Amino acid sequence: MDAKEFLVVAQKLVQMRGEAAIRSAFSRAYYAVFNIGNKLLKELGFVLAKDAEAHEQLYMRLNNSGIPEIKETAVWLRDLCKKRVFADYDMDSAGFQSHTECELHIVRAKLVIAQLEGCYQQPLRNQLKDGIQEYERKIGFNS
């Protein structure tokens, strides 16, 4: 499955404009980004955990890659994840009534995906792989 299909679902959900649909749209948009990031790292030879730890591992690897624009992408990824957690787990949290904010969230997800997809091109691909390997050496991570 192409993870970008989650964005299509998110866009359909946000048009429904109800709070449950908007919360679900936030979640689907995040998972589109997460799964594309996971696929990228997998293709570079890195493996993420198969549980909730994978979200932090993806963020930490991107954030510590030594590439400024990828660090910015990692920060966006973390912001998307935090919003997804509130959407899925905190039914008292506000901010899920506005379809406009959710549409902006989906646009941000698309930008993060574009940045991640750009990492398949050289020389960025090798820089990212080398940067993550260096980070893992520093922290003593063995995959």
N, C-alpha and C positions, 0 to 999 in steps of 0.2 A: 504494500500500500504506500502511496505517496503521502507523506505527512502534510503536504500543503492542502490536501483535501479537508483537513481539519479547519483551515481558514475559510473554505467555502461554506462549511457547516456553520462556523462562527458568524459569517456574514448573513446567512439565512436566519440564524437565531436572533441576531441583533435587530433585524427588521420586525420581529414579533413584538418587540418593545416591552414585554412584561419583565418583571424583576427576575424570575426564574430563568427566562430565556437569556437575559443580559448576563446573568451570573454564568450560565453555561457557555455563552459566547466568549467571555473572558478566559474561561478554562480551556476551551478548544483552541483559542488563539495561542495560548501559552504552550499547549502540547504540540502544536505544529512546530513551534520554534525548538522546543526541547528535543523532539524526535529528529529534526534536521541536524541539530548540533550533535546529538548522539551518533547519528549516521556518519557525520564528518569525522568525528574522533575515531570511530571504529575503522573507517577507511584509512586513517593515518596510523592505525595499529594500536590504538588505546581502547581499553575496555572500561565501561562504566558498570557500577554495581547494578544488580537487577532489583533493587528496592529503592526506598526513598532517598538513600544516600547518593544515588545517581545525579540528582538535581544539584547538590552541592559540588560533587565531583566535576560536573560539566562547568559550572561557574568558576570553580577554583582553577581548573586547567586553562580556561580561556583568559581569566583575569591575570594569571601569572605567566602568560606566554611571552611576555616581554615586547609585545606589539601594541603600541598605544591605541590604534583603532579597534583592535580586538578586545582590549581592556574595556573600552567604551561599550562594545557589543556585550561583553559580560555583565556590565552594570545594567544595561537595558534588560538583559535576560533575567537578572535577579529581580528587577522591578516588576517585570511581567509575572514572575513566579510568585512574588509576594501578593500581588493583586489576585492571582489565581487562588492562592491559599485562603484569602479573605472571602473570595466568591464562593469557594467550596465548603468552607468550614465555619465561618462566622456569620451566622444568619442575622445578627444584630448590627453588623457593620453597614454603614451608609455608603452611598456612592454607586449603587447598582440599579438606580432608577433611570439614569440618563443614557439613552442609546448613543448620544453624541460622544460621550467620554469613551464608551466601548468601541465606537467606530474609530476613534483616535488610537485606541489600544491595538486594534486590528492593523491599522496602518503602521504602527510602531513594530508590530510583529513581522509585517512584510519587510520592513527595512532591516530588521535583525536577520531575517532569513536571507535577504540579498547579500548582506555582509558575510554571513556564514558560507553562502554558495560561492562568494568571491575567493574564499580560502582554498578552493580546489585549483586555482590558477597559480602558476609559478611566477615569481619566487615566493609568494606568500605561503604557499603550501609547505615548502621546506622550512621556511622561517617559523611557521606555527608548530610544525612537528618538532623542530629543534628546540624551540622555546619551551614547549611542554615537557620534553624529555629532560631539559636542564632543570626545570622546576621540580620534576619528580626525583631527580638525582639529589637536589638540595634537601628535599623533605624525606628522603629515604623510602620513597614509594616503589614497591615492586608489583607490577601488574601481572 
